[in-house]
């Protein structure tokens, strides 16, 4: 009679190897954008030699990559593809995408969706206009909390526990707004639901942002129109802002708000 242990042992080893691999992938995400081998090994609680072996396999399959200048490791293109595919299953991404395309066509300005990621406001979908502003609108871009219209919306509508650490880090910078300025911006945003900025993140580039809400009025994401002067004025009480708010309300209604 065949020994059942003969069949189950290799299977168990494969499962364990998969678990180790996913632990290392998770650690690469938590230590993004890049980390040293020693720090990664310490983070996952494994010997560096073992982590290095798994990294070689992850690099061979495209799930990890190594910077040739620093020798630091980060997530590879395959990991980005998987992450974006998972994001694509989120209701907010699926529901917002056709509305963003419609808004882009109407205004001929770049429109994008951001969600709250492990490092802050993260761009997850972009509808690029013909006259495109590309510097801050790439998928995967992480925007400042207090230095972008998108971030200011997250700061106004997310629970304080989620934004406090990032806000404190940014407020320590010399160019950061003061606490009264931040409070005033939050109060205004919570009344109007639209945030306009003019040249804040990049000179000559304006933006309008609005929140998307899901069930129980929880913030699900932020949609933003971004464009260059003089074509895009980003007036908070103008027709472009009113259209953005209309689109945001339609998406929020579909999300259960």
C-alpha positions in Angstrom: 0.0 0.0 0.0 1.3 3.5 -0.9 2.5 5.6 1.9 0.2 8.6 2.1 3.0 10.7 3.6 4.9 10.3 0.3 2.2 12.2 -1.5 1.4 14.8 1.1 5.0 15.9 2.0 5.8 17.6 -1.3 2.4 19.2 -1.3 2.9 20.5 2.2 6.3 21.9 1.2 4.8 23.7 -1.8 2.1 25.2 0.4 4.7 26.4 2.9 6.9 27.8 0.1 3.9 29.7 -1.2 3.2 31.1 2.3 6.7 32.3 2.6 6.6 33.9 -0.8 3.4 35.8 -0.1 4.9 36.9 3.3 7.9 38.4 1.5 5.6 40.0 -1.2 3.5 41.6 1.6 6.6 42.8 3.3 7.9 44.4 0.0 4.5 46.2 -0.2 4.7 47.4 3.4 8.3 48.6 3.0 7.6 50.2 -0.4 9.0 51.7 -2.5 12.3 49.8 -1.8 14.2 48.2 1.0 17.5 46.5 1.7 17.8 42.7 2.1 18.7 43.1 5.8 15.7 45.2 6.6 13.4 42.9 4.6 14.8 39.9 6.5 14.3 41.6 9.8 10.8 42.6 8.9 9.7 39.1 8.0 11.7 37.4 10.8 13.7 35.1 8.5 17.4 34.6 7.8 18.7 36.9 5.0 20.0 33.9 3.1 16.5 32.4 3.0 14.8 35.7 2.0 17.5 36.1 -0.8 16.6 32.7 -2.3 12.9 33.6 -2.4 13.7 37.0 -3.9 15.6 35.4 -6.7 12.5 33.3 -7.6 10.2 36.4 -7.3 12.5 38.4 -9.5 12.6 35.6 -12.1 8.8 35.7 -12.3 8.6 39.5 -12.3 7.1 39.9 -8.9 10.1 41.6 -7.4 13.0 43.7 -8.8 16.3 45.0 -7.6 17.7 48.5 -8.2 21.1 48.0 -9.7 22.4 51.3 -8.2 21.3 50.7 -4.5 20.8 46.9 -4.6 17.5 47.5 -2.8 14.4 45.4 -3.6 10.9 46.4 -4.5 7.8 45.1 -6.1 8.0 44.2 -9.8 5.7 44.7 -12.7 3.9 41.4 -12.2 3.0 42.4 -8.7 1.7 45.7 -10.0 -0.5 43.9 -12.5 -2.0 41.7 -9.8 -2.6 44.6 -7.6 -4.3 46.6 -10.3 -6.4 43.6 -11.2 -7.6 43.4 -7.6 -8.3 47.1 -7.5 -10.3 46.6 -10.7 -12.7 44.4 -8.7 -13.5 47.1 -6.3 -16.9 48.7 -6.9 -15.5 52.2 -6.8 -13.1 51.6 -9.6 -15.6 49.7 -11.8 -18.3 52.3 -11.2 -16.1 55.4 -11.5 -14.3 54.4 -14.7 -17.0 55.1 -17.3 -18.0 58.4 -15.5 -14.4 59.6 -15.6 -14.2 58.8 -19.3 -17.4 60.8 -19.9 -16.0 63.7 -17.8 -12.7 63.6 -19.7 -14.6 63.7 -23.0 -16.8 66.6 -22.0 -14.0 68.8 -20.5 -11.0 67.5 -22.5 -9.0 67.5 -19.2 -7.3 64.7 -17.5 -9.5 63.0 -14.9 -8.4 60.4 -12.3 -9.6 58.3 -9.4 -7.6 57.9 -6.2 -8.2 55.6 -3.2 -6.5 55.5 0.2 -3.5 53.3 0.1 -0.9 52.2 2.6 1.2 55.3 1.8 -1.7 57.8 1.4 -3.8 59.0 -1.6 -3.0 56.7 -4.5 -4.0 57.1 -8.1 -5.6 53.9 -9.4 -7.2 55.0 -12.7 -6.5 57.8 -15.1 -8.5 59.0 -18.1 -5.8 61.1 -20.0 -6.8 64.1 -22.1 -5.2 65.1 -25.3 -3.5 68.1 -23.7 -2.3 65.9 -20.9 -0.7 66.8 -17.6 1.2 63.6 -16.9 3.6 64.4 -14.0 1.1 63.8 -11.2 -1.4 61.5 -12.9 0.3 58.2 -13.4 -1.3 55.1 -12.0 0.4 54.3 -8.8 1.4 57.9 -8.0 1.1 58.7 -4.3 -0.1 62.3 -3.8 0.6 64.5 -0.7 -2.2 64.8 1.8 -1.9 68.5 2.4 -0.2 69.5 -0.9 -2.8 68.3 -3.4 -6.6 68.8 -3.9 -7.0 65.0 -3.8 -5.2 64.7 -0.5 -7.1 67.6 1.1 -10.4 65.7 0.3 -9.1 62.6 2.0 -7.9 64.7 5.0 -11.4 66.2 5.3 -13.5 63.1 5.1 -11.4 60.1 6.3 -11.3 59.3 10.1 -8.6 61.2 11.9 -6.9 57.9 13.0 -6.2 57.1 9.3 -4.7 60.4 8.3 -3.0 61.7 11.5 0.4 60.2 11.0 0.8 61.3 7.4 -0.6 64.8 8.3 1.9 65.2 11.1 4.8 64.2 8.8 3.7 66.7 6.2 3.1 69.5 8.7 6.7 69.2 9.9 7.8 70.5 6.5 8.6 74.3 6.2 6.1 74.8 3.4 3.2 73.1 5.1 0.0 75.0 5.9 -0.7 76.0 9.5 -3.2 74.1 11.7 -5.9 76.9 11.4 -5.5 76.8 7.6 -6.0 73.1 7.5 -9.1 73.3 9.8 -10.6 76.1 7.7 -10.0 74.0 4.5 -11.6 71.0 6.1 -14.7 73.0 7.3 -15.2 74.5 3.8 -14.8 71.1 2.1 -17.3 69.4 4.3 -19.8 72.1 3.4 -19.1 72.3 -0.4 -17.7 68.8 -1.2 -15.3 70.4 -3.8 -11.7 71.3 -3.4 -9.9 73.6 -5.9 -6.1 74.2 -6.0 -4.1 76.5 -8.2 -0.5 75.6 -8.8 -0.1 73.9 -5.4 1.5 70.7 -6.5 3.0 72.1 -9.7 3.2 75.6 -11.1 0.7 76.4 -13.8 -1.4 73.2 -13.0 -4.8 73.5 -11.4 -7.1 70.8 -10.0 -10.6 70.2 -8.8 -11.4 67.2 -6.5 -14.6 65.8 -5.1 -15.3 62.9 -2.6 -17.1 59.6 -3.5 -19.1 58.0 -0.7 -20.2 54.5 -0.1 -22.5 52.9 2.4 -22.9 54.7 5.7 -21.3 57.8 4.1 -17.8 56.3 4.3 -15.3 57.9 1.9 -14.7 55.4 -0.9 -12.4 57.5 -3.1 -11.7 60.9 -4.7 -12.1 62.0 -8.3 -10.0 64.8 -9.6 -9.8 66.9 -12.8 -6.4 68.3 -13.5 -5.3 70.7 -16.2 -3.0 73.5 -17.1 -3.5 77.2 -17.2 -5.0 79.1 -18.9 -7.4 76.5 -20.3 -8.4 75.0 -17.0 -9.3 77.6 -14.4 -10.5 75.2 -11.7 -13.0 77.7 -10.3 -14.7 76.1 -7.2 -18.1 77.7 -8.1 -17.7 77.3 -11.9 -19.4 75.0 -14.4 -16.5 72.5 -14.3 -16.8 72.1 -10.5 -20.6 71.7 -10.8 -20.2 69.0 -13.3 -17.6 67.2 -11.2 -20.0 67.3 -8.2 -22.8 65.9 -10.3 -20.6 63.0 -11.5 -19.4 62.4 -7.9 -23.0 62.3 -6.6 -24.0 59.8 -9.4 -21.1 57.5 -8.5 -21.8 57.8 -4.8 -25.5 56.9 -5.3 -24.4 53.7 -7.2 -22.0 52.9 -4.3 -24.9 53.0 -1.8 -24.5 56.4 -0.3 
